[in-house]
Amino acid sequence: MGAIQLKSDLRKIIERIDNEQLLQTVYDFLKQREDTKEGEFWKSLTDEQKNEIYLSYNEAEDDKSLIAWDSLKKKY
């Protein structure tokens, strides 16, 4: 998936979100990433946080461990 498609998909997702707190969280995350030099964010994490990210990534590779988008929307 290219950058143009990713931007388009992100816009669509954001347009469907009505939860202001969630939008603020996404905005803060993206803004922090925009202002941070590459690699600084990763270096700021503890080993435990890095391990948690690796674990989440590995779990996401298994479709059985993913939550359906509709279920997630209902929860939040």
Summary of the structure (lengths in Angstrom):
residues: 76
radius of gyration: 14.9
end to end distance: 27.2
largest distance: 35.5
contacts: 126
relative contact order: 0.06
helix: 78%
strand: 0%
